[in-house]
């Protein structure tokens, strides 16, 4: 297979402009408030490729690589292990309760 000298894989996987705003918003809510982002994004955040593929709609399937790279490079909350979304939600809830005491 010949490579295309005009195609820059690094630029392609880091083209976050293809990610819809509602996906970015859901990832920000997860990061900042521990709000679960839904089944597809939970699978991406937890690094479960098979589950992410199984839950992706047509649009998200086409940009799964960009979403995964965005999570890896930009989400400043626990990622890449099973249960991290539930853990982060509980932790953020605990922190909110401590502030209100």
Phi, psi and omega in degrees: 000126180275143177273153179268114182294343179274346184266123179251102184302317181301313179296321181296313183288341180256017177274083184285352179294342180278349182278125181298151182302323182293333176287314178300315179300316180296320178292324177292320177296321176298311183296312188277328187235354181075021180280126181300131185271007182102169188296315182298306182292329175300316178298319178295310182301319182279358177075025180265089185301315183296318178294319179298315178297318180294332183261350183288139170277181183301317181296312182290331177297320181293333185242020182303319180298315180294320179297315180298318178294321177298314179300312182301318187267341189235338183278114182261056177214168181302135178218167169070025168213147182298129179094356183294327180293315178296318178301312183295323177298315179294319180296315179295323177296316178299317180295321177296318179297320178298322179293328183276351182278000000 
